[in-house]
Amino acid sequence: MAEFSQALEDFLAKVKADPDLQAKILAATSADDALAIARDAGFELTLDDYDAYNAAGSELSEEELNEVAGGGGARIASGKATCCAPYISC
């Protein structure tokens, strides 16, 4: 997994553990929506965090490919902010 800011790492862990937060972040339709959801959950993420996460999504590791292939992961889709958590079950 790519290296992210501590704030983003903490947010990803929270999303992974919180089904309600997962649903909210999966419903986000823009970067602004995703960042507002993070802020409401107590995390101060930046657009740089969001962009870093999206950039990392285009370079999946073998483990991440297995997660996606097995249906165990979600990524931010091009043009739509579907989440900021690479390992949540959908």
PyMOL CGO cylinders between C-alpha atoms (Angstrom):
from pymol import cmd
from pymol.cgo import CYLINDER

trace = [
    CYLINDER, 0.00, 0.00, 0.00, 1.23, 3.48, -0.75, 0.3, 1, 1, 1, 1, 1, 1,
    CYLINDER, 1.23, 3.48, -0.75, 2.35, 5.75, 2.06, 0.3, 1, 1, 1, 1, 1, 1,
    CYLINDER, 2.35, 5.75, 2.06, -0.28, 8.27, 3.10, 0.3, 1, 1, 1, 1, 1, 1,
    CYLINDER, -0.28, 8.27, 3.10, -0.45, 11.02, 5.70, 0.3, 1, 1, 1, 1, 1, 1,
    CYLINDER, -0.45, 11.02, 5.70, -1.15, 9.87, 9.24, 0.3, 1, 1, 1, 1, 1, 1,
    CYLINDER, -1.15, 9.87, 9.24, -4.55, 11.58, 9.09, 0.3, 1, 1, 1, 1, 1, 1,
    CYLINDER, -4.55, 11.58, 9.09, -5.50, 9.60, 5.98, 0.3, 1, 1, 1, 1, 1, 1,
    CYLINDER, -5.50, 9.60, 5.98, -4.18, 6.33, 7.45, 0.3, 1, 1, 1, 1, 1, 1,
    CYLINDER, -4.18, 6.33, 7.45, -6.28, 6.96, 10.57, 0.3, 1, 1, 1, 1, 1, 1,
    CYLINDER, -6.28, 6.96, 10.57, -9.35, 7.78, 8.49, 0.3, 1, 1, 1, 1, 1, 1,
    CYLINDER, -9.35, 7.78, 8.49, -8.94, 4.62, 6.37, 0.3, 1, 1, 1, 1, 1, 1,
    CYLINDER, -8.94, 4.62, 6.37, -8.75, 2.53, 9.54, 0.3, 1, 1, 1, 1, 1, 1,
    CYLINDER, -8.75, 2.53, 9.54, -11.90, 4.20, 10.90, 0.3, 1, 1, 1, 1, 1, 1,
    CYLINDER, -11.90, 4.20, 10.90, -13.80, 3.64, 7.64, 0.3, 1, 1, 1, 1, 1, 1,
    CYLINDER, -13.80, 3.64, 7.64, -12.76, -0.01, 7.60, 0.3, 1, 1, 1, 1, 1, 1,
    CYLINDER, -12.76, -0.01, 7.60, -14.16, -0.49, 11.11, 0.3, 1, 1, 1, 1, 1, 1,
    CYLINDER, -14.16, -0.49, 11.11, -17.35, 1.59, 10.80, 0.3, 1, 1, 1, 1, 1, 1,
    CYLINDER, -17.35, 1.59, 10.80, -20.14, 0.36, 8.49, 0.3, 1, 1, 1, 1, 1, 1,
    CYLINDER, -20.14, 0.36, 8.49, -22.06, 3.64, 8.80, 0.3, 1, 1, 1, 1, 1, 1,
    CYLINDER, -22.06, 3.64, 8.80, -19.02, 5.64, 7.75, 0.3, 1, 1, 1, 1, 1, 1,
    CYLINDER, -19.02, 5.64, 7.75, -18.44, 3.19, 4.90, 0.3, 1, 1, 1, 1, 1, 1,
    CYLINDER, -18.44, 3.19, 4.90, -21.94, 3.85, 3.60, 0.3, 1, 1, 1, 1, 1, 1,
    CYLINDER, -21.94, 3.85, 3.60, -21.45, 7.60, 3.80, 0.3, 1, 1, 1, 1, 1, 1,
    CYLINDER, -21.45, 7.60, 3.80, -18.11, 7.59, 2.00, 0.3, 1, 1, 1, 1, 1, 1,
    CYLINDER, -18.11, 7.59, 2.00, -19.39, 5.22, -0.66, 0.3, 1, 1, 1, 1, 1, 1,
    CYLINDER, -19.39, 5.22, -0.66, -22.23, 7.67, -1.35, 0.3, 1, 1, 1, 1, 1, 1,
    CYLINDER, -22.23, 7.67, -1.35, -19.83, 10.60, -1.86, 0.3, 1, 1, 1, 1, 1, 1,
    CYLINDER, -19.83, 10.60, -1.86, -19.95, 11.97, -5.40, 0.3, 1, 1, 1, 1, 1, 1,
    CYLINDER, -19.95, 11.97, -5.40, -17.01, 14.40, -5.27, 0.3, 1, 1, 1, 1, 1, 1,
    CYLINDER, -17.01, 14.40, -5.27, -13.77, 15.16, -3.50, 0.3, 1, 1, 1, 1, 1, 1,
    CYLINDER, -13.77, 15.16, -3.50, -15.55, 17.89, -1.55, 0.3, 1, 1, 1, 1, 1, 1,
    CYLINDER, -15.55, 17.89, -1.55, -18.17, 15.38, -0.37, 0.3, 1, 1, 1, 1, 1, 1,
    CYLINDER, -18.17, 15.38, -0.37, -15.53, 12.84, 0.71, 0.3, 1, 1, 1, 1, 1, 1,
    CYLINDER, -15.53, 12.84, 0.71, -13.48, 15.48, 2.53, 0.3, 1, 1, 1, 1, 1, 1,
    CYLINDER, -13.48, 15.48, 2.53, -16.61, 16.84, 4.28, 0.3, 1, 1, 1, 1, 1, 1,
    CYLINDER, -16.61, 16.84, 4.28, -17.51, 13.33, 5.45, 0.3, 1, 1, 1, 1, 1, 1,
    CYLINDER, -17.51, 13.33, 5.45, -13.98, 12.89, 6.81, 0.3, 1, 1, 1, 1, 1, 1,
    CYLINDER, -13.98, 12.89, 6.81, -14.18, 16.28, 8.55, 0.3, 1, 1, 1, 1, 1, 1,
    CYLINDER, -14.18, 16.28, 8.55, -17.55, 15.40, 10.11, 0.3, 1, 1, 1, 1, 1, 1,
    CYLINDER, -17.55, 15.40, 10.11, -15.96, 12.19, 11.41, 0.3, 1, 1, 1, 1, 1, 1,
    CYLINDER, -15.96, 12.19, 11.41, -13.19, 14.22, 13.05, 0.3, 1, 1, 1, 1, 1, 1,
    CYLINDER, -13.19, 14.22, 13.05, -10.45, 13.90, 10.43, 0.3, 1, 1, 1, 1, 1, 1,
    CYLINDER, -10.45, 13.90, 10.43, -8.81, 16.91, 8.78, 0.3, 1, 1, 1, 1, 1, 1,
    CYLINDER, -8.81, 16.91, 8.78, -7.91, 15.57, 5.36, 0.3, 1, 1, 1, 1, 1, 1,
    CYLINDER, -7.91, 15.57, 5.36, -6.73, 17.72, 2.50, 0.3, 1, 1, 1, 1, 1, 1,
    CYLINDER, -6.73, 17.72, 2.50, -7.23, 17.63, -1.24, 0.3, 1, 1, 1, 1, 1, 1,
    CYLINDER, -7.23, 17.63, -1.24, -3.61, 16.42, -1.39, 0.3, 1, 1, 1, 1, 1, 1,
    CYLINDER, -3.61, 16.42, -1.39, -4.61, 13.41, 0.75, 0.3, 1, 1, 1, 1, 1, 1,
    CYLINDER, -4.61, 13.41, 0.75, -7.53, 12.73, -1.57, 0.3, 1, 1, 1, 1, 1, 1,
    CYLINDER, -7.53, 12.73, -1.57, -5.35, 13.06, -4.68, 0.3, 1, 1, 1, 1, 1, 1,
    CYLINDER, -5.35, 13.06, -4.68, -2.62, 10.84, -3.20, 0.3, 1, 1, 1, 1, 1, 1,
    CYLINDER, -2.62, 10.84, -3.20, -5.18, 8.15, -2.46, 0.3, 1, 1, 1, 1, 1, 1,
    CYLINDER, -5.18, 8.15, -2.46, -6.59, 8.35, -5.99, 0.3, 1, 1, 1, 1, 1, 1,
    CYLINDER, -6.59, 8.35, -5.99, -3.11, 8.22, -7.53, 0.3, 1, 1, 1, 1, 1, 1,
    CYLINDER, -3.11, 8.22, -7.53, -2.26, 5.13, -5.48, 0.3, 1, 1, 1, 1, 1, 1,
    CYLINDER, -2.26, 5.13, -5.48, -5.44, 3.48, -6.73, 0.3, 1, 1, 1, 1, 1, 1,
    CYLINDER, -5.44, 3.48, -6.73, -4.00, 3.33, -10.22, 0.3, 1, 1, 1, 1, 1, 1,
    CYLINDER, -4.00, 3.33, -10.22, -1.00, 1.30, -9.00, 0.3, 1, 1, 1, 1, 1, 1,
    CYLINDER, -1.00, 1.30, -9.00, -2.36, -1.68, -7.10, 0.3, 1, 1, 1, 1, 1, 1,
    CYLINDER, -2.36, -1.68, -7.10, -0.05, -4.17, -5.41, 0.3, 1, 1, 1, 1, 1, 1,
    CYLINDER, -0.05, -4.17, -5.41, -0.51, -7.91, -5.89, 0.3, 1, 1, 1, 1, 1, 1,
    CYLINDER, -0.51, -7.91, -5.89, -2.27, -8.08, -2.50, 0.3, 1, 1, 1, 1, 1, 1,
    CYLINDER, -2.27, -8.08, -2.50, -4.60, -5.22, -3.42, 0.3, 1, 1, 1, 1, 1, 1,
    CYLINDER, -4.60, -5.22, -3.42, -5.37, -6.85, -6.78, 0.3, 1, 1, 1, 1, 1, 1,
    CYLINDER, -5.37, -6.85, -6.78, -6.34, -10.02, -4.93, 0.3, 1, 1, 1, 1, 1, 1,
    CYLINDER, -6.34, -10.02, -4.93, -8.60, -8.00, -2.62, 0.3, 1, 1, 1, 1, 1, 1,
    CYLINDER, -8.60, -8.00, -2.62, -10.36, -6.39, -5.56, 0.3, 1, 1, 1, 1, 1, 1,
    CYLINDER, -10.36, -6.39, -5.56, -10.60, -9.62, -7.53, 0.3, 1, 1, 1, 1, 1, 1,
    CYLINDER, -10.60, -9.62, -7.53, -12.13, -11.31, -4.49, 0.3, 1, 1, 1, 1, 1, 1,
    CYLINDER, -12.13, -11.31, -4.49, -14.63, -8.51, -3.99, 0.3, 1, 1, 1, 1, 1, 1,
    CYLINDER, -14.63, -8.51, -3.99, -13.03, -7.43, -0.73, 0.3, 1, 1, 1, 1, 1, 1,
    CYLINDER, -13.03, -7.43, -0.73, -12.11, -3.91, -1.66, 0.3, 1, 1, 1, 1, 1, 1,
    CYLINDER, -12.11, -3.91, -1.66, -13.44, -0.66, -3.02, 0.3, 1, 1, 1, 1, 1, 1,
    CYLINDER, -13.44, -0.66, -3.02, -11.53, 2.10, -4.77, 0.3, 1, 1, 1, 1, 1, 1,
    CYLINDER, -11.53, 2.10, -4.77, -12.34, 5.62, -5.80, 0.3, 1, 1, 1, 1, 1, 1,
    CYLINDER, -12.34, 5.62, -5.80, -13.67, 5.32, -9.32, 0.3, 1, 1, 1, 1, 1, 1,
    CYLINDER, -13.67, 5.32, -9.32, -12.62, 7.76, -12.00, 0.3, 1, 1, 1, 1, 1, 1,
    CYLINDER, -12.62, 7.76, -12.00, -14.96, 10.72, -11.91, 0.3, 1, 1, 1, 1, 1, 1,
    CYLINDER, -14.96, 10.72, -11.91, -16.73, 9.62, -8.73, 0.3, 1, 1, 1, 1, 1, 1,
    CYLINDER, -16.73, 9.62, -8.73, -15.48, 9.62, -5.17, 0.3, 1, 1, 1, 1, 1, 1,
    CYLINDER, -15.48, 9.62, -5.17, -16.80, 6.25, -4.04, 0.3, 1, 1, 1, 1, 1, 1,
    CYLINDER, -16.80, 6.25, -4.04, -14.63, 5.98, -0.95, 0.3, 1, 1, 1, 1, 1, 1,
    CYLINDER, -14.63, 5.98, -0.95, -11.36, 6.57, 0.78, 0.3, 1, 1, 1, 1, 1, 1,
    CYLINDER, -11.36, 6.57, 0.78, -10.94, 3.07, 2.09, 0.3, 1, 1, 1, 1, 1, 1,
    CYLINDER, -10.94, 3.07, 2.09, -9.20, 0.48, -0.01, 0.3, 1, 1, 1, 1, 1, 1,
    CYLINDER, -9.20, 0.48, -0.01, -10.25, -2.52, 2.05, 0.3, 1, 1, 1, 1, 1, 1,
    CYLINDER, -10.25, -2.52, 2.05, -13.90, -2.08, 2.97, 0.3, 1, 1, 1, 1, 1, 1,
    CYLINDER, -13.90, -2.08, 2.97, -16.34, -4.76, 1.97, 0.3, 1, 1, 1, 1, 1, 1,
    CYLINDER, -16.34, -4.76, 1.97, -19.08, -3.55, -0.29, 0.3, 1, 1, 1, 1, 1, 1,
]
cmd.load_cgo(trace, "trace")
